[in-house]
Amino acid sequence: WSERRDHLAGSLAVSLLDRSLAAGWLRRSKDSRALQLTPPGAQVFARWIRP
């Protein structure tokens, strides 16, 4: 457990975060580490999770 190894989930999450920030789907909060979902981001994510 103490050994750090890179794995797909880590790189995939970083890529998704980078793309979401660059596209304006998410934005960083100025006062914390929180992310804010923008209205365009809500539309994109809603399309991804629809059955």
GIFENJO-V935385 format. One record per backbone hydrogen bond with DSSP energy under -0.5 kcal/mol. CO is the residue of the C=O (numbers start at 0). NH is the residue of the N-H. E is the energy in kcal/mol with one decimal. If there is no record, write none. Layout:
[[CO;NH;E] [CO;NH;E]]
//
This chain:
[[2;4;-0.6] [6;9;-0.7] [6;10;-1.7] [7;11;-3.1] [8;12;-2.2] [9;13;-2.0] [10;14;-2.2] [11;15;-2.6] [12;16;-2.5] [13;17;-2.8] [14;18;-2.5] [15;19;-2.5] [16;20;-2.5] [17;21;-2.5] [18;22;-2.3] [19;23;-0.5] [19;24;-2.1] [19;25;-1.6] [20;23;-0.7] [24;37;-2.5] [26;35;-3.4] [33;28;-2.7] [35;26;-2.0] [35;37;-0.5] [37;41;-2.5] [38;42;-1.8] [39;43;-2.1] [40;44;-2.9] [41;45;-2.0] [42;46;-1.8] [43;47;-1.8] [44;48;-1.7] [45;49;-1.0]]
//
